[in-house]
Amino acid sequence: MRDQVTRWREAREITSYCRALADRLIDEPTDNPGLEPAQDWLSWARGYATALDPFQTLPDAPKHPDLTPEDLKPYLQDWSPYGPDQNQQR
């Protein structure tokens, strides 16, 4: 989950940066020789943000571990991990 949150935040920051850059490029004259490379880079950056964003694909829920009654014993004190009718000591 932490990885997904980190990636989501970074994607949001990059997307915000791309919006600001796009706004800046609108004011550039079309004959500026740096305009086309900047637009190409902006296109790449938008694609990178999209690929980074975990919301672009729905994440799988974490898998629950398969627990056995033996796994529960340390947490049950005197109670049976097999249920109330199985060797209950209280």
Backbone hydrogen bonds, N-H to C=O, Kabsch-Sander energy under -0.5 kcal/mol:
donor,donor_aa,acceptor,acceptor_aa,energy
5,V,1,M,-2.6
6,T,2,R,-2.5
7,R,3,D,-2.6
8,W,4,Q,-2.6
9,R,5,V,-2.6
10,E,6,T,-2.4
11,A,7,R,-2.6
12,R,8,W,-2.4
13,E,9,R,-2.4
14,I,10,E,-2.7
15,T,11,A,-2.6
16,S,12,R,-2.4
17,Y,13,E,-2.5
18,C,14,I,-2.8
19,R,15,T,-2.1
20,A,16,S,-2.1
21,L,17,Y,-2.7
22,A,18,C,-2.8
23,D,19,R,-2.4
24,R,20,A,-1.9
25,L,21,L,-2.6
26,I,22,A,-1.5
27,D,23,D,-0.6
27,D,24,R,-0.8
28,E,25,L,-1.4
32,N,29,P,-1.8
35,L,32,N,-1.6
36,E,32,N,-0.5
38,A,34,G,-1.7
39,Q,35,L,-2.5
40,D,36,E,-2.5
41,W,37,P,-2.6
42,L,38,A,-2.4
43,S,39,Q,-2.2
44,W,40,D,-2.2
45,A,41,W,-2.8
46,R,42,L,-2.4
47,G,43,S,-2.0
48,Y,44,W,-2.5
49,A,45,A,-2.4
50,T,46,R,-2.2
51,A,47,G,-2.5
52,L,48,Y,-2.1
53,D,49,A,-1.8
56,Q,53,D,-1.6
57,T,54,P,-0.8
67,L,65,P,-0.8
71,D,68,T,-0.8
72,L,68,T,-1.0
72,L,69,P,-0.5
73,K,69,P,-1.1
75,Y,72,L,-2.2
76,L,72,L,-0.6
76,L,73,K,-1.4
79,W,76,L,-2.7
83,G,80,S,-1.0
86,Q,83,G,-1.3
87,N,85,D,-0.7
89,Q,78,D,-0.9
